[in-house]
Amino acid sequence: MYRHLLVPLDGSALSIGLVTQAVDFARSLGARITFFSARADLGASGDGALLRSLEPDAYAEAAAGEASAILAKAVAAAGAFAIPCDAVARTGPRPFELILDVAAEQGCDLIFMASHGHRGLKALMLGSQTHKVLAHSTLPVLVASVESNAAGSTADAAIAVIKDEHRAIAAVLRGLRDAATRLRASGPLPDLDFVGQLVRYIQAFPEVLHHPKEEQFLFARLAARHPESAPLIAQLRAEHSEGCAQIHAVEQALVATRQSDTQRHTLAAALEAFAEAQWRHLSTEEKLILPAAREHLDASDWQAIADAFGHNTQVRVGSEQDEAFKRMFVKLMNSAAL
């Protein structure tokens, strides 16, 4: 039986569904996962070489791409089920060769990938790349059935986006937990500026965009269709408010720790309390609220939810606010990977 899956990702809607399928498959096998994402070789292009000479900082940001953000969300999805996993990003012009190289290096015994993407030539999982992997791989390749919307309904699409946003939040929570661990240790302080950036993301994205959409579109419609869910929804709404108070406590502890190293354990405790509460909150939504919504909401409900959340996945179509949050998350994950 397969024990180690290589899962190539490109950040498209297809790869959101692929992560879910790969995690479920790995759970059924008791296997581990190596997630992989390819970066375009910007330096090999004329435009990239010019950008590197004229604006080195802009070049570094463009060259880093979105791979770290894509992988951070996938690792969060696996971590929710305690599935052992690694994440690898590589740069090169031929994604299929990188896929095969990483599979061999990591000792994988199965490549688990999507059949094709739909974002043009810059996408990793084009049909041609999958075909090339199939043609050249000495390992078994399992092609998952995650065609564009093949997974089915509007409900599937909406739930996939909600879970993807949860994974982004979970990736940032992981960074906060890592900071708390370092604060508990006797070594140097973690980068408090970076911790502050993580905190600002939590204040911005969940509080300004994600939670209001949950409450207005998901929670309200589920409470109307299934009154028995009302007490749980009330609890989750209260946790949204409690989270604001907890993150304020983190801010205060962060300011105090900047002023005196002696406050590091206070900051660690505040980070741990916030992260633990948020993990429980996300788990409740995914294990109880989303299944209840799938059972009780109708097509019109799901269409409204999909319309509300769907803008967050289309950077060039969504609002300036949506685009800003995505850029913020990508920068944070690139910084964390350094």
N, C-alpha and C positions, 0 to 999 in steps of 0.2 A: 504494500500500500504506500501511497505517496506520503512523504514526511516533510518536504520542504518545497514550497511553491515560490516561483518568481512571478510577480504580478506587475507588468508594465503599465504605467499610468501617464496620461497627458493633461489631466485637469478638465477635460470636456464633460458634458453631461453623461456621456457613456462611461467614463471612468469613475464617476460617482457611483453609478450602479454596479460597476465592476468591483469596486472595493467591498460593497455590501455582499455581493455574491462570493467573493474570495474569502471574506471573513467567515461567512456561513459554511463554506466548503472546508476551510481549514479546521473549524470547530468540529465538523462531523468526522474528520480524519484524525484529529489530535495532532495536526501538522503545524509547522512554523511558516512564516511568510517573510520573504524579502520583497519589499516594494521598490520599484525602479522607475525613474523618470529621466528622460533625455533632455539635454539642453542643446539648442542650436549653436553651431560653432561661429559665433558672431565675428570673432577675430579673423576668420578665413575670408570674410567678405570685404570688398572695397569700402563699403559704407562703414563697416565695423572698424577697420583700420584707421579710417579718417576720424571717426568719433573718438577712438582711443587716443589719438594724438592731440585732438583739439579739446576734448572734455573727458579727461580720465575718470572722473567720478561718475559721470553719466554713463560712460562705457561699462564701468564695473557693475553698475546697477542693471543695465540692459543685459549684460552677459550672464549675470546670475539668474535672470529669468524667474519663472514661477516654480521651478522644480522643488525647492525647499518647502514652499507653502503646500504644494500638492502632496508631498510625502508626509509632512507634519500632520495633515488631516487624516491620511490613511493610517498612520501609526496610532493616532487617537482612536480611530475606529477599531483597530485590533486590540488596543489597550483596554477598551471598554469590556472586552471578554477575556482579558488576561492571555491573549494569544501571543506567544513569543514572536517578535518581528524585528527586522532591520530595514533600513532605508538607504538606498544608494542612488546618487545622481552622477551622470557622466555627460561629457560634452563630446559631440562628434557629428559628422555629416550623415552617417548611415545608422539610423536607430536600430535596425534589425541586427546589425553586427554588435552593437553595444548590448542589446538584450542577450544575445548568445554568449558574449564574453562574460557578462555579469552572472548569468546562470551557471556557467562553468566555475567561475571564481568562488561563488558562494556555495557551491555544492548542492544546487537545487536538483530535484528529480522530476519536476513538472513545471512547464511554463503555462500560466493561466492568463489568457488575454482576450480582449474584445476582438470582434471580427473586423470592424472598421470604425473610423471616426468620421466626423462631418464638419471639420473646421478648416478644410482646405489643406494646402501643402505644408503648412506649419504644424499640423497635428501629428502626434506620434503614432497613433494607432490607425493609420490608413490601411485600406485593404491590401495595398501592395506590401506594406511592412509585415502584416500578418502572413501573407502568402510567402514572403521571403523567409520568415522565421520557420514556417512549416516546411519549406523546401530545404533549408540548410541545417535545421536542428537535429542533433542526435538524441535529444531528450523528447519525451512525449509532450505534446502541446494540446491543451484543452481550450477550445475556442468557446467563450461564454456567449450566451444568447442575450446580449444587451445592445441590440440594434437600436437606432434612434426611436425611442418610445415603444420598442418592441416589448418591453417589460409590461406594457399595457396601458393602463388607464391614466386619466388625469390625476387620480389619487396617488398612483405610483410616482408620477413626476413631482407632485407637490411634496410628498413624504421624502423623496430623495433630496430635494433642495433643503428641506428643514433639517434632515440629518447631516447634510454637508455643512450647514451653518453651525450645528451643534459640534461638529468635528473641529471647526475653526476655533470655537470657544474652548473646546477641550484642549487643543494644542497650546493655547495661551495659558490655560490653567496649569498645564504641565510645566511650562516655563516658570510660573509662579511657585509651584511646588519645588522645582529644582533650586530656585533661589532660596526658599525656606530651608532646604537641606544644607545649603552652603552657609546660611546664616547660623544654623545650629552648630556647625563645625567650628573648630578653633582657628581655621585659616583666615585668609584675607576676605574682606567683604565681596560679595558679588557686585557686578556692575549695577549700581543703584540707578543710574540713568536709564539703563535698559529695563530694569524692573519698573521704573516709572512709565516707560513707553508701553509695557504690557498692561499696566494698570489703566492707562489712558485708553487703550483699545477696549478693555472691558467696560469702561465707562461709556465709551462711544458706541461701539457696534451693538452689543446686547441691549443696552439701555435705550438707545435712540432709535434703533431700527428693528432688531430681532424681537424683543419682548413686546413692543407695541403691536407688531403684526400678529404675533401669537395670540395676544389677548383679543384683538379686534376681530380677527378672522377665524382662527382655530378654536380658541376657548369659547368665544361667544356662540358660535354655531354648534359646537358639541353640547354646550349646556342647554341650548334650545331643543336639540334633537334627542338628547339623552339626559333628562334631569337628574338621574342618579349620579352623573359625573360632577354635578355642581359642587359638592363639598371638596372634592379633590381639586377642581379648578380654582376654587376659592383659596385653597392652601397654596397652590402654585402662584396665584396672583400675589398673595402675601409674601411669598418667598422672593418674588421680583422686588418688592419694596424692601424686604430685609437685606437683600443683596446690595442695594444702594447704601444702606447704613454700614454694612460690613466693608464695602470698598472705601467708604469714607474713613473708617478706622484704619484701613491699610494705608491710606494717604497720610494720615496723621503720624502713624508709626514710621512711615518712610521719611517724613520730614525730621522726626526726632532722631532717626538713625543716621541721617546725613550730618546732624549736629554732634552726635556722640555714638561711638561704637558700642557703648554699654547698652544701647537700646535695640541691639540686633535681635535679641531673643523675643522682644515684644513684637517686632516686625515679623519675625518668623511665625509666631503664634497667630498673628492677624492674617497672614497669607495662608496658613494651614486651615484656619477656620473658614475663611472665604472659599478656598478651593474645595474643601470637603463638602460644604453646603451646596456649592454649584454642581459638583459631581452627582450628588444625590438628586438634585433638581433635574438635571439632564436625564438621569437614569429613569426617574419617575415619568418624565414626558415620553421617553422612548418605549418603556415597558408597559405603561398603562394608558397614557393619553392617545398616542398614535394608534395603537390597536383598537381602542374604543372608537376613535374617529373613523378608522377604516370600516368598522362594523356599522356605524350609525349614520354617518353623513351621506348625503346623496350627491349626484353628479353636479348639481348647481353649486353646492357647498364647496366641493373640491375645485371646481373651476375658479371660484372666487379666491380660494386659498392659493391655488397655483398662480393666478394672476398677481396676487399680492407678493408672494415670495419669489416668483420667477424672475422679476427684474433684477434680483440680486446676483443672478448667474450670468447676466448678459451685460458685460461692462460697457459696451458701446451703445447699448440700448437703454439701460437703466438711468436713473437720475445721477446727477453729479455726486450726490451723497453716497449712493451705492458704489460708484467707481472709487471714491476716496477711501471707503472702508476696505475695498479689495486691495488697493495699493498699500494701505497701512499694514494689512495682514501680511502681504508678500514681503514688505520691507522688514517686518519683525522677524519672520521666519528665516529670511536671508541673514539677518544679524545673528540670530540664534545659532545658525549653522557655521558661523565663522570660528 
